[in-house]
Amino acid sequence: YLPPDLFQWDTSLEASRASYKQLMNELPWKDFAGECDSSDPALTGILSQITKDVVRTRIELDFFGRSVDGVGEGACGLGREPESINIEEPTCHHDVLARILLMYAWFNRGERYVQGMNELCAPIYYAFAQDPFCSPGCVEADAFFCFSHLMSSMRDTFVKSLDDDHTGMLGRIEQYSVMLREKDRQVWEHLHRLQVQPAFYTVRWLTLMLAQELDMPDTLRLWDSLISDFARPHP
């Protein structure tokens, strides 16, 4: 997300945040809200799926139900209905998370939004929102571009037509199986003997980078190691 040269960070952040504001202006808000005759049903369908998933994201944390200004819960809170998500004027972190996903879906038409992307975006947004050095007004833009950067290496797992590719879902499962056989032959042979196919247990691990298996602090610690590891691609 940021260039290797520390002295370019401020310039890079300024440019990306300005770019995000421009992208926001290009989003057809009325189409998503269904307020005009030319509304594309696919657009409103995407937003509907995003809002359903967002309110179920990380329900063990009350963070996403808090107001973005940090003052109480406002109209947010756990058990929130998808219809209450406000992407035009976000009041809580659920709203912002939904808008980031919507922005990504709109500007990446080839894949749009697929269930599970919310689980990948949530830790990134959470990390920026908790960062004392990231001003509240910049959290959304920074999270969007970091999420987009992560998806550049993860998107093939969400595209069904690429399942058989080495970067697709089946290809990654095969890479995982080969790695397990090399690193822990005993476990691999045990699972193989029981006819437990890797696809039975690895799909969620690989598509969500274990985000649903671990608590948020453990997810962030694991991702810190995974994302900083330049020995790519990871299975």
ZILIN-V71728 format. One record per helix or strand of 3 or more residues. SS is the DSSP state (alpha for helix, beta for strand). FROM is the first residue (numbers start at 0). TO is the last residue. Records with the same first field share a line. If there is no record, write none. Layout:
SS = FROM-TO / FROM-TO
This chain:
alpha = 5-25 / 28-32 / 40-53 / 62-64 / 81-83 / 92-106 / 116-128 / 135-157 / 159-161 / 168-182 / 184-192 / 198-207 / 215-227
